[in-house]
Structures are given as structure tokens and as C-alpha cells.
Amino acid sequence: MDENYGNPNQLRKDGKYAEAIQLYEQLPDKSENDVTGLAYCYRKTKEYEKAARLCYQAIQNGASSEWLIGHTVYGMSSIIHSTSLSPELVMHIFLNAIAITSISAAFGLFFFRRYEL
């Protein structure tokens, strides 16, 4: 067996993302590069939520990689994009929009009535 295949970075470069994920997850102390590699593998295996969560945690812990920051946004947008809109979800969004609009209008009418022309 080639010793490079004990290296998650080499597995990632060779496109063996599932195998690389297993090795990355076994690392006791992950460097910023390891976290970036793991997040990349998650993204390539379409585990967007895990990738976004990992990037977000790394940024919270002080990571400053532009790749991590960019892929936190990418991962979250991928999660949203892959979410299906059910009729129930659409109804909840619609009702919340009506409630927010009504509350805002009532607030404005009550507190700013004296400024009417």
C-alpha cells in the first residue's frame, strides 16, 4: 500500500473524498489546513451542512482563511438551495410576512401619528 494514502491531503487531491474524510476526522489536532481540507471533502460529497458548520466553527475559533469564510457562505446557500419548499413552509412564510407587515404598520400608526401631514 502506498504510504501517501495514509495522508488525507493526498486522498483529497486524488478525489477520494470519502476516504479522506475518515482520515481527517481521526486527526486529534486539526490545523487550519486540515479543517479546510475536511470542509472541501464534505462539500465534494454534497454534505453541505457539515461543511458549512465546520467552516463556521473554524471561523468562530479564530481561523482567518478566505477559503473558509467564502465556503461558509457557499455552504449555507447550498443548504438553502437544496431545501424543498413544501406547501406548509410556504404558508408559514406567507403568514409570518403578513404578521410582520401588520405589526410594523400598527407600530408606525400608533407612534408616528402626530407627524401626519
Secondary structure, DSSP 8 states (H G I E B T S, - for coil): --GGGG-HHHHHHTT-HHHHHHHHHH-SS--HHHHHHHHHHHHHTT-HHHHHHHHHHHHHTT---HHHHHHHHHHHHHHHHH----HHHHHHHHHHHHHHHHHHHHHHHHHSGGG--
